Amino acid sequence: MGGRRRRRKIIVRPKRTIPKIFVCPNCGAQTVNVKKMGDKYVVICGTCGLSEEFDEHPRWSAVDYYNAFVDHFLEGKIKPPETGQGGAEEAAGAGEEEAEGEGEGGREGP
């Protein structure tokens, strides 16, 4: 009389995975990779070129090398490459100055 007994529904939650691409502490782009080269690991940003080499640690994973990379950057042990970003900013600034100069001269003349 009570009807059928219903089976309890099991909710399956997906397991979280460790990321393979990380955020650069210098430029903010999500292009930092950890690569194994021989007996060393290289952490490098694909956008700004910031990089560092680490010796292999037996229990470290990619996240541990990335965290050490960020710690060294924040402590000032790693200097950001000046040629990649400085040149782009200077070139953009020079173009703006030329455009402003042309615009002002055109207004005053006629």
C-alpha positions in Angstrom: 0.0 0.0 0.0 2.9 2.3 0.6 4.0 2.1 -3.0 7.5 1.4 -4.3 10.5 2.3 -2.4 12.6 4.8 -4.3 16.3 4.4 -4.7 18.5 7.3 -3.5 20.2 9.2 -6.3 24.0 9.3 -6.0 25.5 12.7 -7.0 28.9 12.3 -8.6 31.1 15.4 -8.3 34.0 15.8 -10.8 37.5 15.7 -9.3 39.5 18.8 -9.7 42.7 18.5 -11.8 46.0 20.3 -11.4 46.3 23.0 -14.1 49.1 22.7 -16.8 49.2 26.4 -17.8 49.6 29.1 -15.3 49.3 32.9 -15.0 52.5 35.0 -15.4 53.3 37.2 -12.4 54.9 39.8 -14.7 52.5 40.3 -17.6 49.3 38.6 -16.2 48.8 36.4 -19.3 47.9 32.8 -18.8 50.9 31.4 -20.8 53.4 30.1 -18.3 54.5 26.5 -18.9 56.7 24.1 -16.9 58.9 22.0 -19.2 61.4 19.3 -18.3 64.7 19.6 -20.1 67.2 16.9 -19.1 67.6 16.9 -15.3 66.2 20.5 -15.0 62.8 22.1 -15.1 62.3 25.3 -17.0 59.4 27.7 -16.1 58.8 30.1 -19.0 56.2 32.7 -20.0 55.2 32.5 -23.7 54.2 36.2 -23.8 56.9 38.2 -22.0 59.7 35.6 -22.0 60.2 35.6 -18.2 61.9 32.3 -17.3 63.9 30.4 -14.7 65.6 27.0 -14.4 65.2 24.7 -11.4 67.0 21.5 -10.4 64.8 18.4 -10.3 63.2 17.7 -6.9 61.9 14.2 -6.5 58.5 15.0 -5.0 57.8 18.3 -6.8 55.1 18.6 -9.4 54.5 21.4 -12.0 52.6 23.5 -9.5 55.5 23.4 -7.0 58.0 24.7 -9.7 55.5 27.4 -10.7 55.1 28.5 -7.0 58.9 28.7 -6.5 59.0 30.7 -9.8 56.4 33.2 -8.5 58.1 33.4 -5.1 61.5 34.2 -6.7 59.8 36.9 -8.9 58.1 38.6 -6.0 61.4 38.5 -4.0 63.2 40.2 -6.9 65.5 37.3 -7.7 64.2 37.2 -11.3 64.3 40.4 -13.3 61.7 40.8 -16.1 63.2 41.0 -19.6 63.4 44.7 -20.5 63.8 44.4 -24.3 60.4 42.7 -24.9 58.1 45.1 -23.0 60.1 48.3 -22.9 60.4 48.6 -26.7 56.7 48.0 -27.3 55.7 50.7 -24.8 58.2 53.2 -26.2 57.0 52.6 -29.7 53.4 53.0 -28.8 54.2 56.2 -26.9 56.1 57.7 -29.8 53.2 57.1 -32.2 50.7 58.8 -29.9 53.0 61.9 -29.6 53.3 62.2 -33.4 49.5 61.9 -33.9 48.8 64.6 -31.2 51.3 66.9 -32.9 49.7 66.5 -36.3 46.2 67.1 -34.9 47.1 70.3 -33.1 48.9 71.8 -36.2 45.9 71.0 -38.4 43.4 72.9 -36.1 45.4 76.1 -35.8 46.3 76.5 -39.5 42.9 77.0 -41.2 
